[in-house]
């Protein structure tokens, strides 16, 4: 993931990614409806502490029912984070 000098970030050259790159840019309005897309992220560390340090929030920890973290980005968009295999 690359970040520029502004609030935008991008994913470039991800294995299996159907596009050359994907740019994430902030918008002025808050999230008001359910996500149109749902991201699943495979972590490079055994826990999502790097994501939390970057502003994500953990909504649900792994437990007896699920083996991943349910998280939100700073804009409230939900995604799941999986431990590396």
N, C-alpha and C positions, 0 to 999 in steps of 0.2 A: 504494500500500500504506500502510495506517495502522497505527501501533503504539500500544498503550495504555501505561499505567504499569506493567503486569505483563508476563508472558512471552508474552502473546497478541498476534497480529497479524491483520490482515484485509485482504482485497482488496475494494474497493468500486467499483462503476461501471466495470468493465473492459469494453471494447468486445467484443461477441460472447460475453460471459460469460452462461451460461444461468441464473444466479441474481443476485439483487440484491447479495449479498455472500457472502463465504466467510471464516469465522473459523478461524485456526490457533491452537491452544492447546497448550502443552507438556503432556506426561504424565510421570509419575514413572518408568515403566519404559523400558528401552532397546529399540530395534527388534530383533526376533528372527526375523522372516520377511520375504520380499520385499514391496515396496510393493504395496498394493492398487490404487493409482492412480499414474500417471506424469505428471508435469508437464513441459511444454515451456515455456520462458520466452524471450521475445524481449527482448534487452537494449536499453537506451536509449543505451549507450556501446559502443565497438568491442570491449571486452573485459569479463570478469566481475569486475573488481577491486572494484566496489561490493558484489557478492555475497560475495566473499572477505572484505572488511572487515566484513561483517555476520555472518560466522561460517561461510560455506559453504567447502567444500574442493573443489579441482579433482582429479578422478580421471583424466581424459584430456583432453589438449589437441587442438584441430583438427589434422589431419594429412592425408596423401594419401588416406585412406579415409573420413574424416568431416570435415564443415565446422563442427562445433559442439563445445562443451565438455560433457563428462559430469561432473556434480558431485554432491555430497551436502550436505544441510543439516546443522546441528550434531547432529541426532538420527540421522544415517546414512541418511536417505531420499534416494534417487537422483532426479535430474532432469537435463534437458538445457537448456543455455543457447545461444541462437542470436544471432549478431551482427545488428544492425539492417540492414534492406534498403535 
